[in-house]
Amino acid sequence: MESWQGPIDTGEVPDDGESFDVIVVGGGPSGSAAAAYNAMNGCRVLLIEREVWPRDKICGDAVGGKSLNHVKELGVKEMIEQTPHFMVDSIIFGSTNGNTVKVMLPQDEFEKKMAGYALPRIQFDYMMFKRATELVIESGGSVIQGFSVTGVEVEDGSIVGVVGKFGKRGEDLPVMRFGAPLTIGAGGYRCPVATTLVEEINEEPMRDDDHYCGAYREYWENVGGFEGRSGPIEIHFIDEVIPGYFWIFPVQEGVVNVGIGMVISEEKARRKKGIKKSLKKMQEWVIKEHPVFKERFTDARLIDGSQKGWQLPFGSPRKSAPSQQPRRSAGAGVMCVGDAASLVDPFTGEGIGNGLVSAKMTSKYFDKELHSDGFPEDQAALYMEDLWGTLGKELTNSYRLQKLVKWKRTMNWFVGRASKKEELGDILTGMIADKEAQKSLWSPWFLFKTLVLP
């Protein structure tokens, strides 16, 4: 049995009605990090996970440099390095006409093992949750798994705790309640805490199909083009898949994560036009029929049981948003993180890094002494302002890039030019490493100088 395949001992279950400083709903990377950071800040934390470990999470499986800074800080990076994983040194972008550009990640970051990893989420999430469990219990808190939150308690517009039960949906089991001055929503795109905050308390829209992505993933062995334990991950904008994209991410030697993603409103528009292929069917066509990719999958084998779909809530700015961008993520008694706060990058689909940024930020704005009577509205506003101030430019520029790839001719020309012009490749490397640098992409002088001038 591998180190991430066994059960995780989370200790004794707290008593019904028990109170904590912080409750975290959701034990994925964002929730585990939020629990860990608040425990390290001296808080007594209750970390709740709906599933029982080990459990899978559907994802592209890339863990970028932004994530690794937090992973190292929390003591998880060494745990990752002791398990099978793939070291990412570059990203290959492909356009609809077959042109590709290879964008190298900073060499010094790669040499320090801080450029990026790719590994199955069943491994990564296991290690994040296990480390969070250690830190939470050390600080006097509790961790429970197999517990479904069935309700979020609200008093005078403030979230004050959660109710739920162990076991599977539909089972007639005792309901338990836990209270805290702060509840952190980290339960993914269907997070009950985020839904209560946005829809019930503030009567604002939780979902916008222009900013949600449907995605489908499979694991394959022996796909052509990959050797060893380090190299590129690939994102391809294929004619038959635009405005979505097709990815191939190695996760360990000989195994790759293969997937396809598309904005949900675009999927619906295709169906109205009579194009009724599901993401699964689109991916099957790419693998079996596409003139480039079918050769790479000639000797490949699909790993049974790995075919799964899910949704990603993008962090792109909304038009006429009723609250803080990308949507309300905090209020009296509550902060949301990761997918529950709609923070997935709208261009790459990567969400772990932004989730960990938000997770650490919660510990900055909650003080167990000052906020013992409830996390206040003014601190919630500061959290949302800081969150968008930190991630807003990056997410806005990624949204622009997402829109750019819909223009096939522009994308073909851009990728073709970038593949031939070393200066542009260097600039793209900088943009991947530092999203702040992406703003130069929208400068007319930059475009003229790098794309037009010889």
Secondary structure as a PSIPRED ss2 file (coil, helix, strand):
# PSIPRED VFORMAT (PSIPRED V4.0)

   1 M C   1.000  0.000  0.000
   2 E C   1.000  0.000  0.000
   3 S C   1.000  0.000  0.000
   4 W C   1.000  0.000  0.000
   5 Q C   1.000  0.000  0.000
   6 G C   1.000  0.000  0.000
   7 P C   1.000  0.000  0.000
   8 I C   1.000  0.000  0.000
   9 D C   1.000  0.000  0.000
  10 T C   1.000  0.000  0.000
  11 G C   1.000  0.000  0.000
  12 E C   1.000  0.000  0.000
  13 V C   1.000  0.000  0.000
  14 P C   1.000  0.000  0.000
  15 D C   1.000  0.000  0.000
  16 D C   1.000  0.000  0.000
  17 G C   1.000  0.000  0.000
  18 E C   1.000  0.000  0.000
  19 S E   0.000  0.000  1.000
  20 F C   1.000  0.000  0.000
  21 D C   1.000  0.000  0.000
  22 V E   0.000  0.000  1.000
  23 I E   0.000  0.000  1.000
  24 V E   0.000  0.000  1.000
  25 V E   0.000  0.000  1.000
  26 G C   1.000  0.000  0.000
  27 G C   1.000  0.000  0.000
  28 G C   1.000  0.000  0.000
  29 P H   0.000  1.000  0.000
  30 S H   0.000  1.000  0.000
  31 G H   0.000  1.000  0.000
  32 S H   0.000  1.000  0.000
  33 A H   0.000  1.000  0.000
  34 A H   0.000  1.000  0.000
  35 A H   0.000  1.000  0.000
  36 A H   0.000  1.000  0.000
  37 Y H   0.000  1.000  0.000
  38 N H   0.000  1.000  0.000
  39 A H   0.000  1.000  0.000
  40 M H   0.000  1.000  0.000
  41 N C   1.000  0.000  0.000
  42 G C   1.000  0.000  0.000
  43 C C   1.000  0.000  0.000
  44 R C   1.000  0.000  0.000
  45 V E   0.000  0.000  1.000
  46 L E   0.000  0.000  1.000
  47 L E   0.000  0.000  1.000
  48 I E   0.000  0.000  1.000
  49 E E   0.000  0.000  1.000
  50 R C   1.000  0.000  0.000
  51 E C   1.000  0.000  0.000
  52 V C   1.000  0.000  0.000
  53 W C   1.000  0.000  0.000
  54 P C   1.000  0.000  0.000
  55 R C   1.000  0.000  0.000
  56 D C   1.000  0.000  0.000
  57 K C   1.000  0.000  0.000
  58 I C   1.000  0.000  0.000
  59 C C   1.000  0.000  0.000
  60 G C   1.000  0.000  0.000
  61 D C   1.000  0.000  0.000
  62 A E   0.000  0.000  1.000
  63 V E   0.000  0.000  1.000
  64 G E   0.000  0.000  1.000
  65 G H   0.000  1.000  0.000
  66 K H   0.000  1.000  0.000
  67 S H   0.000  1.000  0.000
  68 L H   0.000  1.000  0.000
  69 N H   0.000  1.000  0.000
  70 H H   0.000  1.000  0.000
  71 V H   0.000  1.000  0.000
  72 K H   0.000  1.000  0.000
  73 E H   0.000  1.000  0.000
  74 L C   1.000  0.000  0.000
  75 G C   1.000  0.000  0.000
  76 V C   1.000  0.000  0.000
  77 K H   0.000  1.000  0.000
  78 E H   0.000  1.000  0.000
  79 M H   0.000  1.000  0.000
  80 I H   0.000  1.000  0.000
  81 E H   0.000  1.000  0.000
  82 Q C   1.000  0.000  0.000
  83 T C   1.000  0.000  0.000
  84 P C   1.000  0.000  0.000
  85 H C   1.000  0.000  0.000
  86 F E   0.000  0.000  1.000
  87 M E   0.000  0.000  1.000
  88 V E   0.000  0.000  1.000
  89 D E   0.000  0.000  1.000
  90 S E   0.000  0.000  1.000
  91 I E   0.000  0.000  1.000
  92 I E   0.000  0.000  1.000
  93 F E   0.000  0.000  1.000
  94 G E   0.000  0.000  1.000
  95 S C   1.000  0.000  0.000
  96 T C   1.000  0.000  0.000
  97 N C   1.000  0.000  0.000
  98 G C   1.000  0.000  0.000
  99 N C   1.000  0.000  0.000
 100 T E   0.000  0.000  1.000
 101 V E   0.000  0.000  1.000
 102 K E   0.000  0.000  1.000
 103 V E   0.000  0.000  1.000
 104 M E   0.000  0.000  1.000
 105 L C   1.000  0.000  0.000
 106 P C   1.000  0.000  0.000
 107 Q H   0.000  1.000  0.000
 108 D H   0.000  1.000  0.000
 109 E H   0.000  1.000  0.000
 110 F H   0.000  1.000  0.000
 111 E H   0.000  1.000  0.000
 112 K C   1.000  0.000  0.000
 113 K C   1.000  0.000  0.000
 114 M C   1.000  0.000  0.000
 115 A C   1.000  0.000  0.000
 116 G E   0.000  0.000  1.000
 117 Y E   0.000  0.000  1.000
 118 A E   0.000  0.000  1.000
 119 L C   1.000  0.000  0.000
 120 P C   1.000  0.000  0.000
 121 R H   0.000  1.000  0.000
 122 I H   0.000  1.000  0.000
 123 Q H   0.000  1.000  0.000
 124 F H   0.000  1.000  0.000
 125 D H   0.000  1.000  0.000
 126 Y H   0.000  1.000  0.000
 127 M H   0.000  1.000  0.000
 128 M H   0.000  1.000  0.000
 129 F H   0.000  1.000  0.000
 130 K H   0.000  1.000  0.000
 131 R H   0.000  1.000  0.000
 132 A H   0.000  1.000  0.000
 133 T H   0.000  1.000  0.000
 134 E H   0.000  1.000  0.000
 135 L H   0.000  1.000  0.000
 136 V H   0.000  1.000  0.000
 137 I H   0.000  1.000  0.000
 138 E H   0.000  1.000  0.000
 139 S C   1.000  0.000  0.000
 140 G C   1.000  0.000  0.000
 141 G C   1.000  0.000  0.000
 142 S E   0.000  0.000  1.000
 143 V E   0.000  0.000  1.000
 144 I E   0.000  0.000  1.000
 145 Q E   0.000  0.000  1.000
 146 G C   1.000  0.000  0.000
 147 F E   0.000  0.000  1.000
 148 S E   0.000  0.000  1.000
 149 V E   0.000  0.000  1.000
 150 T E   0.000  0.000  1.000
 151 G E   0.000  0.000  1.000
 152 V E   0.000  0.000  1.000
 153 E E   0.000  0.000  1.000
 154 V E   0.000  0.000  1.000
 155 E E   0.000  0.000  1.000
 156 D C   1.000  0.000  0.000
 157 G C   1.000  0.000  0.000
 158 S E   0.000  0.000  1.000
 159 I E   0.000  0.000  1.000
 160 V E   0.000  0.000  1.000
 161 G E   0.000  0.000  1.000
 162 V E   0.000  0.000  1.000
 163 V E   0.000  0.000  1.000
 164 G E   0.000  0.000  1.000
 165 K E   0.000  0.000  1.000
 166 F E   0.000  0.000  1.000
 167 G C   1.000  0.000  0.000
 168 K C   1.000  0.000  0.000
 169 R C   1.000  0.000  0.000
 170 G C   1.000  0.000  0.000
 171 E C   1.000  0.000  0.000
 172 D C   1.000  0.000  0.000
 173 L C   1.000  0.000  0.000
 174 P C   1.000  0.000  0.000
 175 V C   1.000  0.000  0.000
 176 M E   0.000  0.000  1.000
 177 R E   0.000  0.000  1.000
 178 F E   0.000  0.000  1.000
 179 G E   0.000  0.000  1.000
 180 A C   1.000  0.000  0.000
 181 P C   1.000  0.000  0.000
 182 L E   0.000  0.000  1.000
 183 T E   0.000  0.000  1.000
 184 I E   0.000  0.000  1.000
 185 G E   0.000  0.000  1.000
 186 A C   1.000  0.000  0.000
 187 G C   1.000  0.000  0.000
 188 G H   0.000  1.000  0.000
 189 Y H   0.000  1.000  0.000
 190 R H   0.000  1.000  0.000
 191 C C   1.000  0.000  0.000
 192 P H   0.000  1.000  0.000
 193 V H   0.000  1.000  0.000
 194 A H   0.000  1.000  0.000
 195 T H   0.000  1.000  0.000
 196 T H   0.000  1.000  0.000
 197 L H   0.000  1.000  0.000
 198 V H   0.000  1.000  0.000
 199 E H   0.000  1.000  0.000
 200 E H   0.000  1.000  0.000
 201 I H   0.000  1.000  0.000
 202 N C   1.000  0.000  0.000
 203 E C   1.000  0.000  0.000
 204 E C   1.000  0.000  0.000
 205 P C   1.000  0.000  0.000
 206 M C   1.000  0.000  0.000
 207 R C   1.000  0.000  0.000
 208 D C   1.000  0.000  0.000
 209 D H   0.000  1.000  0.000
 210 D H   0.000  1.000  0.000
 211 H H   0.000  1.000  0.000
 212 Y E   0.000  0.000  1.000
 213 C E   0.000  0.000  1.000
 214 G E   0.000  0.000  1.000
 215 A E   0.000  0.000  1.000
 216 Y E   0.000  0.000  1.000
 217 R E   0.000  0.000  1.000
 218 E E   0.000  0.000  1.000
 219 Y E   0.000  0.000  1.000
 220 W E   0.000  0.000  1.000
 221 E E   0.000  0.000  1.000
 222 N C   1.000  0.000  0.000
 223 V C   1.000  0.000  0.000
 224 G C   1.000  0.000  0.000
 225 G C   1.000  0.000  0.000
 226 F C   1.000  0.000  0.000
 227 E C   1.000  0.000  0.000
 228 G C   1.000  0.000  0.000
 229 R C   1.000  0.000  0.000
 230 S E   0.000  0.000  1.000
 231 G E   0.000  0.000  1.000
 232 P E   0.000  0.000  1.000
 233 I E   0.000  0.000  1.000
 234 E E   0.000  0.000  1.000
 235 I E   0.000  0.000  1.000
 236 H E   0.000  0.000  1.000
 237 F C   1.000  0.000  0.000
 238 I C   1.000  0.000  0.000
 239 D C   1.000  0.000  0.000
 240 E C   1.000  0.000  0.000
 241 V C   1.000  0.000  0.000
 242 I C   1.000  0.000  0.000
 243 P C   1.000  0.000  0.000
 244 G C   1.000  0.000  0.000
 245 Y E   0.000  0.000  1.000
 246 F E   0.000  0.000  1.000
 247 W E   0.000  0.000  1.000
 248 I E   0.000  0.000  1.000
 249 F E   0.000  0.000  1.000
 250 P E   0.000  0.000  1.000
 251 V E   0.000  0.000  1.000
 252 Q E   0.000  0.000  1.000
 253 E C   1.000  0.000  0.000
 254 G C   1.000  0.000  0.000
 255 V E   0.000  0.000  1.000
 256 V E   0.000  0.000  1.000
 257 N E   0.000  0.000  1.000
 258 V E   0.000  0.000  1.000
 259 G E   0.000  0.000  1.000
 260 I E   0.000  0.000  1.000
 261 G E   0.000  0.000  1.000
 262 M E   0.000  0.000  1.000
 263 V E   0.000  0.000  1.000
 264 I H   0.000  1.000  0.000
 265 S H   0.000  1.000  0.000
 266 E H   0.000  1.000  0.000
 267 E H   0.000  1.000  0.000
 268 K H   0.000  1.000  0.000
 269 A H   0.000  1.000  0.000
 270 R H   0.000  1.000  0.000
 271 R H   0.000  1.000  0.000
 272 K H   0.000  1.000  0.000
 273 K C   1.000  0.000  0.000
 274 G C   1.000  0.000  0.000
 275 I C   1.000  0.000  0.000
 276 K C   1.000  0.000  0.000
 277 K C   1.000  0.000  0.000
 278 S C   1.000  0.000  0.000
 279 L H   0.000  1.000  0.000
 280 K H   0.000  1.000  0.000
 281 K H   0.000  1.000  0.000
 282 M H   0.000  1.000  0.000
 283 Q H   0.000  1.000  0.000
 284 E H   0.000  1.000  0.000
 285 W H   0.000  1.000  0.000
 286 V H   0.000  1.000  0.000
 287 I H   0.000  1.000  0.000
 288 K H   0.000  1.000  0.000
 289 E H   0.000  1.000  0.000
 290 H C   1.000  0.000  0.000
 291 P C   1.000  0.000  0.000
 292 V C   1.000  0.000  0.000
 293 F H   0.000  1.000  0.000
 294 K H   0.000  1.000  0.000
 295 E H   0.000  1.000  0.000
 296 R H   0.000  1.000  0.000
 297 F C   1.000  0.000  0.000
 298 T C   1.000  0.000  0.000
 299 D C   1.000  0.000  0.000
 300 A C   1.000  0.000  0.000
 301 R E   0.000  0.000  1.000
 302 L E   0.000  0.000  1.000
 303 I C   1.000  0.000  0.000
 304 D C   1.000  0.000  0.000
 305 G C   1.000  0.000  0.000
 306 S C   1.000  0.000  0.000
 307 Q C   1.000  0.000  0.000
 308 K E   0.000  0.000  1.000
 309 G E   0.000  0.000  1.000
 310 W E   0.000  0.000  1.000
 311 Q E   0.000  0.000  1.000
 312 L E   0.000  0.000  1.000
 313 P E   0.000  0.000  1.000
 314 F E   0.000  0.000  1.000
 315 G C   1.000  0.000  0.000
 316 S C   1.000  0.000  0.000
 317 P C   1.000  0.000  0.000
 318 R C   1.000  0.000  0.000
 319 K C   1.000  0.000  0.000
 320 S C   1.000  0.000  0.000
 321 A C   1.000  0.000  0.000
 322 P C   1.000  0.000  0.000
 323 S C   1.000  0.000  0.000
 324 Q C   1.000  0.000  0.000
 325 Q C   1.000  0.000  0.000
 326 P C   1.000  0.000  0.000
 327 R C   1.000  0.000  0.000
 328 R C   1.000  0.000  0.000
 329 S C   1.000  0.000  0.000
 330 A E   0.000  0.000  1.000
 331 G E   0.000  0.000  1.000
 332 A C   1.000  0.000  0.000
 333 G C   1.000  0.000  0.000
 334 V E   0.000  0.000  1.000
 335 M E   0.000  0.000  1.000
 336 C E   0.000  0.000  1.000
 337 V C   1.000  0.000  0.000
 338 G H   0.000  1.000  0.000
 339 D H   0.000  1.000  0.000
 340 A H   0.000  1.000  0.000
 341 A H   0.000  1.000  0.000
 342 S C   1.000  0.000  0.000
 343 L C   1.000  0.000  0.000
 344 V E   0.000  0.000  1.000
 345 D C   1.000  0.000  0.000
 346 P C   1.000  0.000  0.000
 347 F C   1.000  0.000  0.000
 348 T C   1.000  0.000  0.000
 349 G C   1.000  0.000  0.000
 350 E C   1.000  0.000  0.000
 351 G C   1.000  0.000  0.000
 352 I H   0.000  1.000  0.000
 353 G H   0.000  1.000  0.000
 354 N H   0.000  1.000  0.000
 355 G H   0.000  1.000  0.000
 356 L H   0.000  1.000  0.000
 357 V H   0.000  1.000  0.000
 358 S H   0.000  1.000  0.000
 359 A H   0.000  1.000  0.000
 360 K H   0.000  1.000  0.000
 361 M H   0.000  1.000  0.000
 362 T H   0.000  1.000  0.000
 363 S H   0.000  1.000  0.000
 364 K H   0.000  1.000  0.000
 365 Y H   0.000  1.000  0.000
 366 F C   1.000  0.000  0.000
 367 D C   1.000  0.000  0.000
 368 K C   1.000  0.000  0.000
 369 E C   1.000  0.000  0.000
 370 L C   1.000  0.000  0.000
 371 H C   1.000  0.000  0.000
 372 S C   1.000  0.000  0.000
 373 D C   1.000  0.000  0.000
 374 G C   1.000  0.000  0.000
 375 F C   1.000  0.000  0.000
 376 P C   1.000  0.000  0.000
 377 E H   0.000  1.000  0.000
 378 D H   0.000  1.000  0.000
 379 Q H   0.000  1.000  0.000
 380 A H   0.000  1.000  0.000
 381 A H   0.000  1.000  0.000
 382 L H   0.000  1.000  0.000
 383 Y H   0.000  1.000  0.000
 384 M H   0.000  1.000  0.000
 385 E H   0.000  1.000  0.000
 386 D H   0.000  1.000  0.000
 387 L H   0.000  1.000  0.000
 388 W H   0.000  1.000  0.000
 389 G H   0.000  1.000  0.000
 390 T H   0.000  1.000  0.000
 391 L H   0.000  1.000  0.000
 392 G H   0.000  1.000  0.000
 393 K H   0.000  1.000  0.000
 394 E H   0.000  1.000  0.000
 395 L H   0.000  1.000  0.000
 396 T H   0.000  1.000  0.000
 397 N H   0.000  1.000  0.000
 398 S H   0.000  1.000  0.000
 399 Y H   0.000  1.000  0.000
 400 R H   0.000  1.000  0.000
 401 L H   0.000  1.000  0.000
 402 Q H   0.000  1.000  0.000
 403 K H   0.000  1.000  0.000
 404 L H   0.000  1.000  0.000
 405 V C   1.000  0.000  0.000
 406 K C   1.000  0.000  0.000
 407 W C   1.000  0.000  0.000
 408 K H   0.000  1.000  0.000
 409 R H   0.000  1.000  0.000
 410 T H   0.000  1.000  0.000
 411 M H   0.000  1.000  0.000
 412 N H   0.000  1.000  0.000
 413 W H   0.000  1.000  0.000
 414 F H   0.000  1.000  0.000
 415 V H   0.000  1.000  0.000
 416 G H   0.000  1.000  0.000
 417 R H   0.000  1.000  0.000
 418 A H   0.000  1.000  0.000
 419 S H   0.000  1.000  0.000
 420 K H   0.000  1.000  0.000
 421 K C   1.000  0.000  0.000
 422 E H   0.000  1.000  0.000
 423 E H   0.000  1.000  0.000
 424 L H   0.000  1.000  0.000
 425 G H   0.000  1.000  0.000
 426 D H   0.000  1.000  0.000
 427 I H   0.000  1.000  0.000
 428 L H   0.000  1.000  0.000
 429 T H   0.000  1.000  0.000
 430 G H   0.000  1.000  0.000
 431 M H   0.000  1.000  0.000
 432 I H   0.000  1.000  0.000
 433 A H   0.000  1.000  0.000
 434 D C   1.000  0.000  0.000
 435 K H   0.000  1.000  0.000
 436 E H   0.000  1.000  0.000
 437 A H   0.000  1.000  0.000
 438 Q H   0.000  1.000  0.000
 439 K H   0.000  1.000  0.000
 440 S H   0.000  1.000  0.000
 441 L H   0.000  1.000  0.000
 442 W H   0.000  1.000  0.000
 443 S C   1.000  0.000  0.000
 444 P H   0.000  1.000  0.000
 445 W H   0.000  1.000  0.000
 446 F H   0.000  1.000  0.000
 447 L H   0.000  1.000  0.000
 448 F H   0.000  1.000  0.000
 449 K H   0.000  1.000  0.000
 450 T H   0.000  1.000  0.000
 451 L H   0.000  1.000  0.000
 452 V H   0.000  1.000  0.000
 453 L C   1.000  0.000  0.000
 454 P C   1.000  0.000  0.000
